[in-house]
Amino acid sequence: MHTYLQGGPTVKQVYALFENIQKCKMHEMTFQAGIHGVDLQGAKTQSKPSTNAESVVPLFGDPEDYEELSNEEREDLTKTMLSKHRNWAKGGVLK
């Protein structure tokens, strides 16, 4: 890196670049967390994550787990899961 007299950036410019890079990284990490189902409500405050919270991403189970269900129960469960998935896909938060 060149010094300021040799046409390089000043200390303030390097600091500004560093701040901008950190903001971009934070934005990218927030985006990645959001698409992976992390609840971003209150993300500005640091708090311990809840260990008993259910996943906010609607996950479909193994089809073998549903073999004993009747067709009507399967359809109801499918409708419920699809509505949760659509809500999640539109940006809704599941609780």
C-alpha positions in Angstrom: 0.0 0.0 0.0 1.2 3.5 -0.9 1.5 6.3 1.6 -0.6 9.4 1.3 2.2 11.3 -0.3 2.6 8.5 -2.9 -1.1 8.7 -3.9 -2.4 6.2 -1.4 -5.5 6.5 0.9 -5.4 8.5 4.1 -6.0 7.0 7.5 -9.5 8.5 7.5 -10.2 7.0 4.1 -9.1 3.6 5.2 -11.3 3.9 8.3 -14.3 4.9 6.2 -13.6 1.9 3.8 -13.4 -0.4 6.8 -16.7 0.9 8.3 -18.4 0.4 4.9 -17.1 -3.1 4.6 -18.3 -4.0 8.1 -21.8 -2.6 7.3 -21.9 -4.6 4.0 -20.9 -7.8 5.9 -23.5 -7.2 8.6 -26.2 -6.7 5.9 -25.1 -9.9 4.1 -25.1 -11.9 7.4 -28.5 -10.5 8.3 -29.9 -11.5 4.9 -28.4 -15.0 5.2 -29.9 -15.4 8.7 -33.3 -14.2 7.4 -33.4 -16.7 4.6 -32.4 -19.5 7.0 -35.3 -18.8 9.3 -33.7 -16.7 12.1 -36.2 -14.4 13.8 -34.7 -10.9 13.1 -37.1 -9.0 15.3 -35.0 -7.1 17.8 -31.8 -8.0 16.0 -30.2 -4.7 17.1 -30.1 -5.8 20.7 -27.9 -8.7 21.8 -29.7 -11.3 23.7 -29.2 -15.0 24.4 -31.0 -17.2 21.9 -33.8 -19.3 23.2 -32.9 -22.9 23.4 -36.5 -24.2 23.4 -37.8 -22.1 20.4 -39.1 -24.1 17.5 -37.7 -23.5 14.1 -39.4 -20.7 12.2 -38.8 -22.5 8.9 -41.7 -24.9 8.1 -40.2 -28.3 7.7 -42.0 -31.2 6.2 -41.6 -34.6 7.9 -40.7 -38.0 6.6 -43.6 -39.5 4.6 -43.2 -42.8 6.5 -44.2 -40.9 9.7 -47.6 -40.2 8.2 -48.5 -43.7 6.9 -50.9 -44.4 9.8 -52.9 -41.2 9.2 -56.1 -41.3 7.2 -56.3 -39.5 3.8 -58.4 -36.8 5.4 -55.9 -36.2 8.2 -53.1 -36.1 5.6 -54.9 -33.5 3.5 -55.5 -31.4 6.6 -51.9 -31.6 7.6 -50.8 -30.9 4.1 -53.0 -27.8 3.9 -51.6 -26.6 7.3 -48.0 -27.1 6.2 -48.5 -25.5 2.8 -50.1 -22.4 4.4 -47.2 -22.2 6.9 -44.7 -22.5 4.0 -46.5 -19.9 1.9 -46.6 -17.5 4.9 -42.9 -18.1 5.5 -42.0 -17.6 1.8 -43.8 -14.3 1.8 -41.7 -13.1 4.7 -44.0 -14.0 7.6 -42.7 -15.2 10.9 -44.0 -18.5 12.3 -44.5 -18.9 16.0 
